[in-house]
Amino acid sequence: MSLAPITEEHKEFGKSVRQFCEREVAPHSDEWEKAG
């Protein structure tokens, strides 16, 4: 099975997801970890 080549669109999507996680998820991770 061969994988499709990674396009600029894939890279931009990954960048958007990474930025969202840094902005919206990471700041709350310690609190969520403590809460279970």
Secondary structure, 3 states (H helix, E strand, C coil): CCCCCCCHHHHHHHHHHHHHHHHHHHHHHHHHHHHC
